[in-house]
Amino acid sequence: MNITFRCDPALIDLLPRPVLAKGALPAWLRDMAPRVASSVHQRHIRTLKQCPPFVDAMTHGFLIPLPCDVTVETGRFSWNWPLPPLTVPGHPRAPLSFHVPEQLAGSPLSHAGQSALKFNSFWTIELEQGWSLMVVHPINRDDLPFRLVTGLVDADRFNEVGINFPALWTNPGFTGVLPRGMPIAQCYPVPRQVPALVCEPMSEAHRERYDALAGKIMAGPGVYRRGYRSKRGPG
């Protein structure tokens, strides 16, 4: 699949580009020990670093980066990001804008009159026909001081302007800098065709395969990783 990103010509050499998620894993995951001692098990056990579904979810799709440093101090956001004149009328110049609290009222996202952030987009995203773009919080990234609001966009049709990314600020005590290049959204294409759901009892053959695989899993680690995990392309 080809995913095409476009930006204002004046920004093509200034913006950090979207990256495959596989090539942008966080330092804390790389630094994690693969095994640690467990007082409950009385032995060393595997950590999340050795859980393929956990890691593969984090490597899926691509990441949208923050275009510039943003300073956060006592709940105020500021940036120093001088841009050249842009060639597209109406194009955003600020990395952030906001949604007023009333837009969240009545939903679980509403918190005591708190506004929502909106990460402005400087890239348009075009997918192939029949595909939509799922946009989620960077997966398993609870270390980030915000929580992106999940959305689904038919980006095979809606691709002539950028997709903005609303988020809730979840760390009111945070003071510091959100660095340029920090992931603000994780995205991946999904087919728009609605699946058919089929529920049925296991046949005898299914039960036999279940017992055989469950036995392998109970006998030792690495069964899924060695025998079932698909190899993914370079990132």
N, C-alpha and C positions, 0 to 999 in steps of 0.2 A: 504494500500500500504506500502511495505517495501522500504526504501531508505537506501542504505548501503554506509557508509563512511569508507575509508581505508587510512592509512598513513604509512610512514616508521616506522618499529618497534622501532627504536631508539627515535621516537618522540611521541609515543602513550601517555606517561605520561607528556609531555611538552606542547602539543598544546591545546589551548582552542577549545572545540568541537562545531560543528554546533548546533544551538538551534532552537526549534520551535519559530516562530516569536511571537506567542501568549504570550510566557513567557518572552519576552524581549522588552516590550513597553518602549519608552523613558520617562524619568522623567518629561519632560515638558507636556506630555499628562496626566500623572497621576496627575500633579499639577494644571492643568487647572480647572477653575471654570466651573461647568456644565451650569450655567446661568449667564448672565451679563446684566447690564442696557444698553438700547439702546436709544440714543437721538432721533433717527429717529422714532422708534416704540413707544416711550414714555412708555416703560415697560421693564421688564426683558425678555430676549430671550435666547434660547438654543445656546450653543456653539458647535464647532466641536466635543467636547467630547461626545455629545449626538447624533451624527450622525452615526448610525450603519454602513452604507457603508464605511464611512471614516475610522472608527476604524477596521472594519472587513478586509479591504484591508491591513491594517498594521499588522494584526495578521495572515495573510495567508502565508502558506508555512514555510520556515525556513531561518535562517540568517547565513551567513558565517562571522566569526569574524576575526578581525585583529590579527595575531599571537603574536605580541609583540608591545611594545611602539615604536612609531616613532616620533622623534623630528623634527619640521619644523621651520626653521629660515631663513629669507630673501630668501625664495625660495629654500632652500637646505633641503634635507631630510637625516636624519641620524638615526642610531639605534645601540644599544649595546645588541646583542642577541647571546651570544656564544652557539653554538650547538655542540652536541657530533658528532663523526664520523657517517655518515649515511650509511645504508646498500644498498641503491638503487643508482646505478651510474646515474649521470646526474640530480639528484634531486636538486631543488633550495635550497639555504641556506638563501637568502635575502628575506625579506618580500615584497620588491618592485623592479620593474625594469621599463623600459620606452619604449614607442613607439616613434619613431622619427617623427617630424612634417610632413615629406613627406608622411607618411602613412595616414594622414588625409586630404591632399591637395585635393581641389575640392569638399569637403563635408561641410555641415554646422557646423561640429565639428572642423573645422580648424580655429584657432584664432592666427593670427599674428606670425606664426612660433612657436607656443607653442607645446611642446611635450605632450604626454599623459602618465599618470601613468599606470602602470600595477601591480595590486595586484597579487602576485604570490600565487598559490594554494599549500597547503600542504596536502590536502585531495583529494582522488579520490571519485567520486560520481556515484553510479550505481543505475539505475532505473529498474523497471520491463519492460518486453518487450512491445513495442508499445507506450511507453511514452517518451516524450522529456522534457528537463529541460529549463524552461523560467527563465532567469537571468535578474533582473532589479535593478535599484537603490533602496536602502531601501525606502519603499513606504512612501510618505509624509514626508520624512526626509530632508527638505531643510535646516535644521540646520547644516548638514554635509558640510565640505568645499570642497567637490568634487561632481561630478555627474557621476555615473557609466554609461557606455555605454551598452544598452540593447542587449542581445544576446539569441539565442535559440540553444541548443546543444542536439543532439540525444544521451542522456546519457545512454540509454539501450544498445547502441553499443560502444560508445566512453567513456570508463570508466577505462581504465588501466593507464592513467596519469591524473593529475589534470587539471581542467579548470581554466585558468587565467582570471582575470577580469580587462579589461581596463577601465579607468576613466579619466575625464577631471578635472583638478584642477580649481575650480571656485572662490576661495577666495585668491587672490594674497597677501592680507595684513595679512593673518593668520600667527601668531607666537604662538607656543605652542607645546603640545604633543597630538598626536593621540593615545589614550590609547589602550593597549592590550584588546581585546574583543569587541572593537567598531565594529558595523556592517559595512561591506563593500559591501555586496550584499544580496539581497533577492531573493530566488529561490522557484519555485513551479513546480510540474509536470503538463504537459499538454498532452492530447491525440494527437497523430500524425494524426489521421483520419481527413480528410478535411470535414467540415460541408457542408450541402446543405442549401442554403439561399432561403427562401420562403417569398415572399411579396404578401399580399392580403388585400382587404378591410375588415373592421370590419363587422361582421354579426350583426344582431339585438341583439342577445344574448351578443356578445362582447360589443356592445355599452351600453347595460343596465348595465353590470358588470363594465364598465369604469365609468359610471355616479355614480354608487353606491359607488365604492371605492374612486373616487375623492371627493365625498361628505363627506365621513368619514375623509379623509385627511384634508379637509378644516375645519372640525368641531373641530379638536383638535389634539395634537401631539401624537406620540407613536404608530400610526397605523401599520406601517411596523414592528417596533420592537416587538410589542405584537402578531401580527397575521401572520407575513410572514417570519421573520428572523429565519434561521435554527440555532439550537443549535450546537455549535462546541465543539469538545473534549477538554480535559484538555491540557494545554500548560505550 
